[in-house]
Amino acid sequence: MPGIGRMLVILGVLLVIVGLGFMFAGKLPYIGRLPGDIYIKREKFSFYFPLATSIVVSIILTILFSIFRK
């Protein structure tokens, strides 16, 4: 049972971090507006794909997970 308890605590901490990220994401400059993000706006249609932002977030998460894995 100690393994399950530890896993639940880690998942809880991760959920708090993700929640804080969603709360403060709008206040961080450049998040979602990086060069390389695709934004197409037409008369009755708009399309947004955060390509560069996704790559940056992926790199940051890869570094963080590799640090915590060791």
mmJSON file of the N, C-alpha and C atoms, coordinates in Angstrom:
{"data_MODEL":{"atom_site":{
"group_PDB":["ATOM","ATOM","ATOM","ATOM","ATOM","ATOM","ATOM","ATOM","ATOM","ATOM","ATOM","ATOM","ATOM","ATOM","ATOM","ATOM","ATOM","ATOM","ATOM","ATOM","ATOM","ATOM","ATOM","ATOM","ATOM","ATOM","ATOM","ATOM","ATOM","ATOM","ATOM","ATOM","ATOM","ATOM","ATOM","ATOM","ATOM","ATOM","ATOM","ATOM","ATOM","ATOM","ATOM","ATOM","ATOM","ATOM","ATOM","ATOM","ATOM","ATOM","ATOM","ATOM","ATOM","ATOM","ATOM","ATOM","ATOM","ATOM","ATOM","ATOM","ATOM","ATOM","ATOM","ATOM","ATOM","ATOM","ATOM","ATOM","ATOM","ATOM","ATOM","ATOM","ATOM","ATOM","ATOM","ATOM","ATOM","ATOM","ATOM","ATOM","ATOM","ATOM","ATOM","ATOM","ATOM","ATOM","ATOM","ATOM","ATOM","ATOM","ATOM","ATOM","ATOM","ATOM","ATOM","ATOM","ATOM","ATOM","ATOM","ATOM","ATOM","ATOM","ATOM","ATOM","ATOM","ATOM","ATOM","ATOM","ATOM","ATOM","ATOM","ATOM","ATOM","ATOM","ATOM","ATOM","ATOM","ATOM","ATOM","ATOM","ATOM","ATOM","ATOM","ATOM","ATOM","ATOM","ATOM","ATOM","ATOM","ATOM","ATOM","ATOM","ATOM","ATOM","ATOM","ATOM","ATOM","ATOM","ATOM","ATOM","ATOM","ATOM","ATOM","ATOM","ATOM","ATOM","ATOM","ATOM","ATOM","ATOM","ATOM","ATOM","ATOM","ATOM","ATOM","ATOM","ATOM","ATOM","ATOM","ATOM","ATOM","ATOM","ATOM","ATOM","ATOM","ATOM","ATOM","ATOM","ATOM","ATOM","ATOM","ATOM","ATOM","ATOM","ATOM","ATOM","ATOM","ATOM","ATOM","ATOM","ATOM","ATOM","ATOM","ATOM","ATOM","ATOM","ATOM","ATOM","ATOM","ATOM","ATOM","ATOM","ATOM","ATOM","ATOM","ATOM","ATOM","ATOM","ATOM","ATOM","ATOM","ATOM","ATOM","ATOM","ATOM","ATOM","ATOM","ATOM","ATOM","ATOM"],
"id":[1,2,3,4,5,6,7,8,9,10,11,12,13,14,15,16,17,18,19,20,21,22,23,24,25,26,27,28,29,30,31,32,33,34,35,36,37,38,39,40,41,42,43,44,45,46,47,48,49,50,51,52,53,54,55,56,57,58,59,60,61,62,63,64,65,66,67,68,69,70,71,72,73,74,75,76,77,78,79,80,81,82,83,84,85,86,87,88,89,90,91,92,93,94,95,96,97,98,99,100,101,102,103,104,105,106,107,108,109,110,111,112,113,114,115,116,117,118,119,120,121,122,123,124,125,126,127,128,129,130,131,132,133,134,135,136,137,138,139,140,141,142,143,144,145,146,147,148,149,150,151,152,153,154,155,156,157,158,159,160,161,162,163,164,165,166,167,168,169,170,171,172,173,174,175,176,177,178,179,180,181,182,183,184,185,186,187,188,189,190,191,192,193,194,195,196,197,198,199,200,201,202,203,204,205,206,207,208,209,210],
"type_symbol":["N","C","C","N","C","C","N","C","C","N","C","C","N","C","C","N","C","C","N","C","C","N","C","C","N","C","C","N","C","C","N","C","C","N","C","C","N","C","C","N","C","C","N","C","C","N","C","C","N","C","C","N","C","C","N","C","C","N","C","C","N","C","C","N","C","C","N","C","C","N","C","C","N","C","C","N","C","C","N","C","C","N","C","C","N","C","C","N","C","C","N","C","C","N","C","C","N","C","C","N","C","C","N","C","C","N","C","C","N","C","C","N","C","C","N","C","C","N","C","C","N","C","C","N","C","C","N","C","C","N","C","C","N","C","C","N","C","C","N","C","C","N","C","C","N","C","C","N","C","C","N","C","C","N","C","C","N","C","C","N","C","C","N","C","C","N","C","C","N","C","C","N","C","C","N","C","C","N","C","C","N","C","C","N","C","C","N","C","C","N","C","C","N","C","C","N","C","C","N","C","C","N","C","C","N","C","C","N","C","C"],
"label_atom_id":["N","CA","C","N","CA","C","N","CA","C","N","CA","C","N","CA","C","N","CA","C","N","CA","C","N","CA","C","N","CA","C","N","CA","C","N","CA","C","N","CA","C","N","CA","C","N","CA","C","N","CA","C","N","CA","C","N","CA","C","N","CA","C","N","CA","C","N","CA","C","N","CA","C","N","CA","C","N","CA","C","N","CA","C","N","CA","C","N","CA","C","N","CA","C","N","CA","C","N","CA","C","N","CA","C","N","CA","C","N","CA","C","N","CA","C","N","CA","C","N","CA","C","N","CA","C","N","CA","C","N","CA","C","N","CA","C","N","CA","C","N","CA","C","N","CA","C","N","CA","C","N","CA","C","N","CA","C","N","CA","C","N","CA","C","N","CA","C","N","CA","C","N","CA","C","N","CA","C","N","CA","C","N","CA","C","N","CA","C","N","CA","C","N","CA","C","N","CA","C","N","CA","C","N","CA","C","N","CA","C","N","CA","C","N","CA","C","N","CA","C","N","CA","C","N","CA","C","N","CA","C","N","CA","C","N","CA","C","N","CA","C","N","CA","C"],
"label_alt_id":[null,null,null,null,null,null,null,null,null,null,null,null,null,null,null,null,null,null,null,null,null,null,null,null,null,null,null,null,null,null,null,null,null,null,null,null,null,null,null,null,null,null,null,null,null,null,null,null,null,null,null,null,null,null,null,null,null,null,null,null,null,null,null,null,null,null,null,null,null,null,null,null,null,null,null,null,null,null,null,null,null,null,null,null,null,null,null,null,null,null,null,null,null,null,null,null,null,null,null,null,null,null,null,null,null,null,null,null,null,null,null,null,null,null,null,null,null,null,null,null,null,null,null,null,null,null,null,null,null,null,null,null,null,null,null,null,null,null,null,null,null,null,null,null,null,null,null,null,null,null,null,null,null,null,null,null,null,null,null,null,null,null,null,null,null,null,null,null,null,null,null,null,null,null,null,null,null,null,null,null,null,null,null,null,null,null,null,null,null,null,null,null,null,null,null,null,null,null,null,null,null,null,null,null,null,null,null,null,null,null],
"label_comp_id":["MET","MET","MET","PRO","PRO","PRO","GLY","GLY","GLY","ILE","ILE","ILE","GLY","GLY","GLY","ARG","ARG","ARG","MET","MET","MET","LEU","LEU","LEU","VAL","VAL","VAL","ILE","ILE","ILE","LEU","LEU","LEU","GLY","GLY","GLY","VAL","VAL","VAL","LEU","LEU","LEU","LEU","LEU","LEU","VAL","VAL","VAL","ILE","ILE","ILE","VAL","VAL","VAL","GLY","GLY","GLY","LEU","LEU","LEU","GLY","GLY","GLY","PHE","PHE","PHE","MET","MET","MET","PHE","PHE","PHE","ALA","ALA","ALA","GLY","GLY","GLY","LYS","LYS","LYS","LEU","LEU","LEU","PRO","PRO","PRO","TYR","TYR","TYR","ILE","ILE","ILE","GLY","GLY","GLY","ARG","ARG","ARG","LEU","LEU","LEU","PRO","PRO","PRO","GLY","GLY","GLY","ASP","ASP","ASP","ILE","ILE","ILE","TYR","TYR","TYR","ILE","ILE","ILE","LYS","LYS","LYS","ARG","ARG","ARG","GLU","GLU","GLU","LYS","LYS","LYS","PHE","PHE","PHE","SER","SER","SER","PHE","PHE","PHE","TYR","TYR","TYR","PHE","PHE","PHE","PRO","PRO","PRO","LEU","LEU","LEU","ALA","ALA","ALA","THR","THR","THR","SER","SER","SER","ILE","ILE","ILE","VAL","VAL","VAL","VAL","VAL","VAL","SER","SER","SER","ILE","ILE","ILE","ILE","ILE","ILE","LEU","LEU","LEU","THR","THR","THR","ILE","ILE","ILE","LEU","LEU","LEU","PHE","PHE","PHE","SER","SER","SER","ILE","ILE","ILE","PHE","PHE","PHE","ARG","ARG","ARG","LYS","LYS","LYS"],
"label_asym_id":["A","A","A","A","A","A","A","A","A","A","A","A","A","A","A","A","A","A","A","A","A","A","A","A","A","A","A","A","A","A","A","A","A","A","A","A","A","A","A","A","A","A","A","A","A","A","A","A","A","A","A","A","A","A","A","A","A","A","A","A","A","A","A","A","A","A","A","A","A","A","A","A","A","A","A","A","A","A","A","A","A","A","A","A","A","A","A","A","A","A","A","A","A","A","A","A","A","A","A","A","A","A","A","A","A","A","A","A","A","A","A","A","A","A","A","A","A","A","A","A","A","A","A","A","A","A","A","A","A","A","A","A","A","A","A","A","A","A","A","A","A","A","A","A","A","A","A","A","A","A","A","A","A","A","A","A","A","A","A","A","A","A","A","A","A","A","A","A","A","A","A","A","A","A","A","A","A","A","A","A","A","A","A","A","A","A","A","A","A","A","A","A","A","A","A","A","A","A","A","A","A","A","A","A","A","A","A","A","A","A"],
"label_entity_id":["1","1","1","1","1","1","1","1","1","1","1","1","1","1","1","1","1","1","1","1","1","1","1","1","1","1","1","1","1","1","1","1","1","1","1","1","1","1","1","1","1","1","1","1","1","1","1","1","1","1","1","1","1","1","1","1","1","1","1","1","1","1","1","1","1","1","1","1","1","1","1","1","1","1","1","1","1","1","1","1","1","1","1","1","1","1","1","1","1","1","1","1","1","1","1","1","1","1","1","1","1","1","1","1","1","1","1","1","1","1","1","1","1","1","1","1","1","1","1","1","1","1","1","1","1","1","1","1","1","1","1","1","1","1","1","1","1","1","1","1","1","1","1","1","1","1","1","1","1","1","1","1","1","1","1","1","1","1","1","1","1","1","1","1","1","1","1","1","1","1","1","1","1","1","1","1","1","1","1","1","1","1","1","1","1","1","1","1","1","1","1","1","1","1","1","1","1","1","1","1","1","1","1","1","1","1","1","1","1","1"],
"label_seq_id":[1,1,1,2,2,2,3,3,3,4,4,4,5,5,5,6,6,6,7,7,7,8,8,8,9,9,9,10,10,10,11,11,11,12,12,12,13,13,13,14,14,14,15,15,15,16,16,16,17,17,17,18,18,18,19,19,19,20,20,20,21,21,21,22,22,22,23,23,23,24,24,24,25,25,25,26,26,26,27,27,27,28,28,28,29,29,29,30,30,30,31,31,31,32,32,32,33,33,33,34,34,34,35,35,35,36,36,36,37,37,37,38,38,38,39,39,39,40,40,40,41,41,41,42,42,42,43,43,43,44,44,44,45,45,45,46,46,46,47,47,47,48,48,48,49,49,49,50,50,50,51,51,51,52,52,52,53,53,53,54,54,54,55,55,55,56,56,56,57,57,57,58,58,58,59,59,59,60,60,60,61,61,61,62,62,62,63,63,63,64,64,64,65,65,65,66,66,66,67,67,67,68,68,68,69,69,69,70,70,70],
"pdbx_PDB_ins_code":[null,null,null,null,null,null,null,null,null,null,null,null,null,null,null,null,null,null,null,null,null,null,null,null,null,null,null,null,null,null,null,null,null,null,null,null,null,null,null,null,null,null,null,null,null,null,null,null,null,null,null,null,null,null,null,null,null,null,null,null,null,null,null,null,null,null,null,null,null,null,null,null,null,null,null,null,null,null,null,null,null,null,null,null,null,null,null,null,null,null,null,null,null,null,null,null,null,null,null,null,null,null,null,null,null,null,null,null,null,null,null,null,null,null,null,null,null,null,null,null,null,null,null,null,null,null,null,null,null,null,null,null,null,null,null,null,null,null,null,null,null,null,null,null,null,null,null,null,null,null,null,null,null,null,null,null,null,null,null,null,null,null,null,null,null,null,null,null,null,null,null,null,null,null,null,null,null,null,null,null,null,null,null,null,null,null,null,null,null,null,null,null,null,null,null,null,null,null,null,null,null,null,null,null,null,null,null,null,null,null],
"Cartn_x":[0.786,0.0,0.835,2.068,2.846,3.118,3.255,3.502,2.321,1.11,-0.083,-0.227,0.051,-0.031,0.95,2.154,3.169,2.754,2.202,1.755,0.622,-0.307,-1.418,-0.93,0.056,0.612,1.293,2.05,2.736,1.722,0.673,-0.371,-1.076,-1.3,-1.929,-1.064,0.225,1.142,1.171,1.188,1.177,-0.108,-1.233,-2.501,-2.506,-1.926,-1.834,-0.962,0.156,1.057,0.369,-0.33,-1.043,-2.143,-2.859,-3.9,-3.352,-2.235,-1.602,-1.127,-0.649,-0.232,-1.385,-2.557,-3.731,-4.186,-4.059,-4.486,-3.612,-2.317,-1.392,-0.901,-1.378,-0.909,-1.257,-2.395,-2.789,-1.957,-1.326,-0.543,0.929,1.358,2.748,2.909,3.913,4.092,4.584,4.175,4.622,4.061,3.427,2.878,1.675,1.728,0.661,0.789,1.825,2.024,3.466,4.06,5.445,5.507,6.638,6.812,6.846,6.098,5.985,4.624,3.853,2.475,1.641,0.79,0.003,-1.352,-1.67,-2.956,-3.508,-4.648,-5.299,-6.668,-6.936,-8.224,-8.853,-10.018,-10.789,-12.078,-12.96,-14.198,-15.047,-15.332,-16.16,-15.424,-14.122,-13.332,-12.03,-11.657,-10.332,-9.743,-8.453,-7.737,-6.455,-6.213,-5.019,-4.37,-3.086,-2.32,-0.994,-0.809,0.41,1.598,2.146,3.229,4.492,4.962,6.198,6.002,4.834,4.562,4.558,3.991,3.974,5.384,6.24,7.623,8.365,8.187,8.859,8.371,7.07,6.524,7.027,7.119,7.623,9.076,9.894,11.301,11.421,10.651,10.702,10.258,9.169,8.697,9.689,10.338,11.343,12.503,12.946,14.045,13.62,12.415,11.934,11.779,11.207,11.031,12.37,13.329,14.638,15.355,15.138,15.742,15.118,13.777,13.104,13.248,13.558,13.73,15.012,16.012,17.3,17.258],
"Cartn_y":[-1.213,0.0,1.288,1.281,2.532,3.018,2.097,2.484,3.23,2.772,3.437,4.824,4.937,6.233,7.236,6.777,7.662,8.109,7.165,7.492,8.519,8.374,9.323,10.716,10.784,12.082,12.741,11.983,12.53,13.01,12.223,12.643,13.902,14.008,15.211,16.444,16.303,17.429,17.826,16.846,17.146,17.855,17.442,18.11,19.559,19.803,21.181,22.025,21.475,22.212,22.51,21.533,21.754,22.794,22.721,23.702,25.114,25.267,26.586,27.067,26.143,26.51,27.053,26.419,26.908,28.264,28.47,29.742,30.902,30.672,31.757,31.777,30.871,30.811,32.074,32.668,33.888,35.091,35.041,36.174,36.099,34.948,34.806,35.377,36.222,36.801,35.754,35.893,35.087,33.672,33.197,31.844,31.856,31.077,31.017,32.055,32.887,33.911,33.927,32.768,32.683,32.705,33.176,33.05,31.56,31.177,29.768,29.2,29.894,29.491,29.86,28.956,29.154,29.742,30.881,31.534,32.005,31.451,31.816,32.38,33.58,34.204,34.611,34.09,34.417,35.115,35.314,36.032,35.345,34.074,33.348,32.143,32.193,31.039,31.51,30.9,31.157,29.825,29.68,28.461,28.848,28.229,28.518,27.2,27.058,25.883,26.351,26.182,26.674,25.729,25.697,24.77,25.063,26.289,26.647,26.522,26.931,26.816,25.353,24.472,23.042,22.466,22.899,22.41,22.885,24.139,24.68,23.959,23.759,23.058,21.617,20.97,19.605,19.525,20.462,20.472,20.69,21.627,21.903,20.685,20.036,18.851,17.695,17.535,16.488,16.702,17.941,18.246,17.989,18.436,18.235,16.755,15.975,14.553,13.829,14.235,13.573,13.925,15.11,15.489,14.675,14.558,13.853,12.35,11.815,10.379,9.902,10.748,10.36,10.431],
"Cartn_z":[0.0,0.0,0.0,0.528,0.493,-0.924,-1.87,-3.264,-3.854,-3.539,-4.056,-3.438,-2.157,-1.495,-2.08,-2.334,-2.917,-4.313,-5.094,-6.442,-6.402,-5.472,-5.354,-4.956,-4.094,-3.696,-4.896,-5.659,-6.834,-7.866,-8.102,-9.039,-8.551,-7.254,-6.696,-6.9,-6.668,-6.873,-8.341,-9.23,-10.663,-11.068,-10.517,-10.824,-10.339,-9.18,-8.679,-9.595,-10.033,-10.925,-12.253,-12.808,-14.072,-13.882,-12.774,-12.488,-12.369,-11.685,-11.582,-12.948,-13.759,-15.109,-15.928,-15.816,-16.533,-15.992,-14.699,-14.11,-14.57,-14.65,-14.947,-16.39,-17.236,-18.62,-19.388,-19.119,-19.819,-19.426,-18.263,-17.777,-18.172,-18.68,-19.105,-20.514,-20.708,-22.042,-23.041,-24.26,-25.397,-25.431,-24.359,-24.402,-25.332,-26.389,-27.366,-28.467,-28.423,-29.444,-29.928,-30.013,-30.466,-31.989,-32.543,-33.994,-34.345,-35.317,-35.672,-35.329,-34.515,-34.258,-35.479,-35.89,-37.111,-36.746,-37.336,-37.103,-38.445,-38.835,-40.093,-39.756,-40.211,-39.948,-41.278,-41.525,-42.722,-42.293,-43.234,-42.952,-41.875,-42.039,-41.075,-40.49,-40.504,-40.094,-39.472,-38.371,-37.813,-37.348,-37.554,-37.21,-36.496,-35.343,-34.571,-34.171,-34.499,-34.109,-33.513,-32.205,-31.537,-31.728,-32.913,-33.236,-32.425,-32.455,-31.738,-30.226,-29.735,-28.301,-27.881,-28.691,-28.379,-28.316,-29.218,-29.224,-27.975,-27.603,-26.412,-25.157,-25.031,-23.867,-23.833,-24.967,-25.031,-24.576,-24.999,-24.591,-23.087,-22.549,-21.108,-20.308,-20.725,-20.009,-20.114,-21.258,-21.414,-20.459,-20.325,-19.392,-17.96,-17.6,-16.223,-15.892,-16.816,-16.548,-16.474,-17.27,-17.192,-15.891,-15.352,-14.07,-12.936,-12.938,-11.845,-11.945,-13.114,-13.267,-12.599,-12.537,-11.953,-10.493],
"occupancy":[1.0,1.0,1.0,1.0,1.0,1.0,1.0,1.0,1.0,1.0,1.0,1.0,1.0,1.0,1.0,1.0,1.0,1.0,1.0,1.0,1.0,1.0,1.0,1.0,1.0,1.0,1.0,1.0,1.0,1.0,1.0,1.0,1.0,1.0,1.0,1.0,1.0,1.0,1.0,1.0,1.0,1.0,1.0,1.0,1.0,1.0,1.0,1.0,1.0,1.0,1.0,1.0,1.0,1.0,1.0,1.0,1.0,1.0,1.0,1.0,1.0,1.0,1.0,1.0,1.0,1.0,1.0,1.0,1.0,1.0,1.0,1.0,1.0,1.0,1.0,1.0,1.0,1.0,1.0,1.0,1.0,1.0,1.0,1.0,1.0,1.0,1.0,1.0,1.0,1.0,1.0,1.0,1.0,1.0,1.0,1.0,1.0,1.0,1.0,1.0,1.0,1.0,1.0,1.0,1.0,1.0,1.0,1.0,1.0,1.0,1.0,1.0,1.0,1.0,1.0,1.0,1.0,1.0,1.0,1.0,1.0,1.0,1.0,1.0,1.0,1.0,1.0,1.0,1.0,1.0,1.0,1.0,1.0,1.0,1.0,1.0,1.0,1.0,1.0,1.0,1.0,1.0,1.0,1.0,1.0,1.0,1.0,1.0,1.0,1.0,1.0,1.0,1.0,1.0,1.0,1.0,1.0,1.0,1.0,1.0,1.0,1.0,1.0,1.0,1.0,1.0,1.0,1.0,1.0,1.0,1.0,1.0,1.0,1.0,1.0,1.0,1.0,1.0,1.0,1.0,1.0,1.0,1.0,1.0,1.0,1.0,1.0,1.0,1.0,1.0,1.0,1.0,1.0,1.0,1.0,1.0,1.0,1.0,1.0,1.0,1.0,1.0,1.0,1.0,1.0,1.0,1.0,1.0,1.0,1.0],
"B_iso_or_equiv":[0.0,0.0,0.0,0.0,0.0,0.0,0.0,0.0,0.0,0.0,0.0,0.0,0.0,0.0,0.0,0.0,0.0,0.0,0.0,0.0,0.0,0.0,0.0,0.0,0.0,0.0,0.0,0.0,0.0,0.0,0.0,0.0,0.0,0.0,0.0,0.0,0.0,0.0,0.0,0.0,0.0,0.0,0.0,0.0,0.0,0.0,0.0,0.0,0.0,0.0,0.0,0.0,0.0,0.0,0.0,0.0,0.0,0.0,0.0,0.0,0.0,0.0,0.0,0.0,0.0,0.0,0.0,0.0,0.0,0.0,0.0,0.0,0.0,0.0,0.0,0.0,0.0,0.0,0.0,0.0,0.0,0.0,0.0,0.0,0.0,0.0,0.0,0.0,0.0,0.0,0.0,0.0,0.0,0.0,0.0,0.0,0.0,0.0,0.0,0.0,0.0,0.0,0.0,0.0,0.0,0.0,0.0,0.0,0.0,0.0,0.0,0.0,0.0,0.0,0.0,0.0,0.0,0.0,0.0,0.0,0.0,0.0,0.0,0.0,0.0,0.0,0.0,0.0,0.0,0.0,0.0,0.0,0.0,0.0,0.0,0.0,0.0,0.0,0.0,0.0,0.0,0.0,0.0,0.0,0.0,0.0,0.0,0.0,0.0,0.0,0.0,0.0,0.0,0.0,0.0,0.0,0.0,0.0,0.0,0.0,0.0,0.0,0.0,0.0,0.0,0.0,0.0,0.0,0.0,0.0,0.0,0.0,0.0,0.0,0.0,0.0,0.0,0.0,0.0,0.0,0.0,0.0,0.0,0.0,0.0,0.0,0.0,0.0,0.0,0.0,0.0,0.0,0.0,0.0,0.0,0.0,0.0,0.0,0.0,0.0,0.0,0.0,0.0,0.0,0.0,0.0,0.0,0.0,0.0,0.0],
"pdbx_formal_charge":[null,null,null,null,null,null,null,null,null,null,null,null,null,null,null,null,null,null,null,null,null,null,null,null,null,null,null,null,null,null,null,null,null,null,null,null,null,null,null,null,null,null,null,null,null,null,null,null,null,null,null,null,null,null,null,null,null,null,null,null,null,null,null,null,null,null,null,null,null,null,null,null,null,null,null,null,null,null,null,null,null,null,null,null,null,null,null,null,null,null,null,null,null,null,null,null,null,null,null,null,null,null,null,null,null,null,null,null,null,null,null,null,null,null,null,null,null,null,null,null,null,null,null,null,null,null,null,null,null,null,null,null,null,null,null,null,null,null,null,null,null,null,null,null,null,null,null,null,null,null,null,null,null,null,null,null,null,null,null,null,null,null,null,null,null,null,null,null,null,null,null,null,null,null,null,null,null,null,null,null,null,null,null,null,null,null,null,null,null,null,null,null,null,null,null,null,null,null,null,null,null,null,null,null,null,null,null,null,null,null],
"auth_seq_id":[1,1,1,2,2,2,3,3,3,4,4,4,5,5,5,6,6,6,7,7,7,8,8,8,9,9,9,10,10,10,11,11,11,12,12,12,13,13,13,14,14,14,15,15,15,16,16,16,17,17,17,18,18,18,19,19,19,20,20,20,21,21,21,22,22,22,23,23,23,24,24,24,25,25,25,26,26,26,27,27,27,28,28,28,29,29,29,30,30,30,31,31,31,32,32,32,33,33,33,34,34,34,35,35,35,36,36,36,37,37,37,38,38,38,39,39,39,40,40,40,41,41,41,42,42,42,43,43,43,44,44,44,45,45,45,46,46,46,47,47,47,48,48,48,49,49,49,50,50,50,51,51,51,52,52,52,53,53,53,54,54,54,55,55,55,56,56,56,57,57,57,58,58,58,59,59,59,60,60,60,61,61,61,62,62,62,63,63,63,64,64,64,65,65,65,66,66,66,67,67,67,68,68,68,69,69,69,70,70,70],
"auth_comp_id":["MET","MET","MET","PRO","PRO","PRO","GLY","GLY","GLY","ILE","ILE","ILE","GLY","GLY","GLY","ARG","ARG","ARG","MET","MET","MET","LEU","LEU","LEU","VAL","VAL","VAL","ILE","ILE","ILE","LEU","LEU","LEU","GLY","GLY","GLY","VAL","VAL","VAL","LEU","LEU","LEU","LEU","LEU","LEU","VAL","VAL","VAL","ILE","ILE","ILE","VAL","VAL","VAL","GLY","GLY","GLY","LEU","LEU","LEU","GLY","GLY","GLY","PHE","PHE","PHE","MET","MET","MET","PHE","PHE","PHE","ALA","ALA","ALA","GLY","GLY","GLY","LYS","LYS","LYS","LEU","LEU","LEU","PRO","PRO","PRO","TYR","TYR","TYR","ILE","ILE","ILE","GLY","GLY","GLY","ARG","ARG","ARG","LEU","LEU","LEU","PRO","PRO","PRO","GLY","GLY","GLY","ASP","ASP","ASP","ILE","ILE","ILE","TYR","TYR","TYR","ILE","ILE","ILE","LYS","LYS","LYS","ARG","ARG","ARG","GLU","GLU","GLU","LYS","LYS","LYS","PHE","PHE","PHE","SER","SER","SER","PHE","PHE","PHE","TYR","TYR","TYR","PHE","PHE","PHE","PRO","PRO","PRO","LEU","LEU","LEU","ALA","ALA","ALA","THR","THR","THR","SER","SER","SER","ILE","ILE","ILE","VAL","VAL","VAL","VAL","VAL","VAL","SER","SER","SER","ILE","ILE","ILE","ILE","ILE","ILE","LEU","LEU","LEU","THR","THR","THR","ILE","ILE","ILE","LEU","LEU","LEU","PHE","PHE","PHE","SER","SER","SER","ILE","ILE","ILE","PHE","PHE","PHE","ARG","ARG","ARG","LYS","LYS","LYS"],
"auth_asym_id":["A","A","A","A","A","A","A","A","A","A","A","A","A","A","A","A","A","A","A","A","A","A","A","A","A","A","A","A","A","A","A","A","A","A","A","A","A","A","A","A","A","A","A","A","A","A","A","A","A","A","A","A","A","A","A","A","A","A","A","A","A","A","A","A","A","A","A","A","A","A","A","A","A","A","A","A","A","A","A","A","A","A","A","A","A","A","A","A","A","A","A","A","A","A","A","A","A","A","A","A","A","A","A","A","A","A","A","A","A","A","A","A","A","A","A","A","A","A","A","A","A","A","A","A","A","A","A","A","A","A","A","A","A","A","A","A","A","A","A","A","A","A","A","A","A","A","A","A","A","A","A","A","A","A","A","A","A","A","A","A","A","A","A","A","A","A","A","A","A","A","A","A","A","A","A","A","A","A","A","A","A","A","A","A","A","A","A","A","A","A","A","A","A","A","A","A","A","A","A","A","A","A","A","A","A","A","A","A","A","A"],
"auth_atom_id":["N","CA","C","N","CA","C","N","CA","C","N","CA","C","N","CA","C","N","CA","C","N","CA","C","N","CA","C","N","CA","C","N","CA","C","N","CA","C","N","CA","C","N","CA","C","N","CA","C","N","CA","C","N","CA","C","N","CA","C","N","CA","C","N","CA","C","N","CA","C","N","CA","C","N","CA","C","N","CA","C","N","CA","C","N","CA","C","N","CA","C","N","CA","C","N","CA","C","N","CA","C","N","CA","C","N","CA","C","N","CA","C","N","CA","C","N","CA","C","N","CA","C","N","CA","C","N","CA","C","N","CA","C","N","CA","C","N","CA","C","N","CA","C","N","CA","C","N","CA","C","N","CA","C","N","CA","C","N","CA","C","N","CA","C","N","CA","C","N","CA","C","N","CA","C","N","CA","C","N","CA","C","N","CA","C","N","CA","C","N","CA","C","N","CA","C","N","CA","C","N","CA","C","N","CA","C","N","CA","C","N","CA","C","N","CA","C","N","CA","C","N","CA","C","N","CA","C","N","CA","C","N","CA","C","N","CA","C","N","CA","C","N","CA","C"],
"pdbx_PDB_model_num":[1,1,1,1,1,1,1,1,1,1,1,1,1,1,1,1,1,1,1,1,1,1,1,1,1,1,1,1,1,1,1,1,1,1,1,1,1,1,1,1,1,1,1,1,1,1,1,1,1,1,1,1,1,1,1,1,1,1,1,1,1,1,1,1,1,1,1,1,1,1,1,1,1,1,1,1,1,1,1,1,1,1,1,1,1,1,1,1,1,1,1,1,1,1,1,1,1,1,1,1,1,1,1,1,1,1,1,1,1,1,1,1,1,1,1,1,1,1,1,1,1,1,1,1,1,1,1,1,1,1,1,1,1,1,1,1,1,1,1,1,1,1,1,1,1,1,1,1,1,1,1,1,1,1,1,1,1,1,1,1,1,1,1,1,1,1,1,1,1,1,1,1,1,1,1,1,1,1,1,1,1,1,1,1,1,1,1,1,1,1,1,1,1,1,1,1,1,1,1,1,1,1,1,1,1,1,1,1,1,1]
}}}
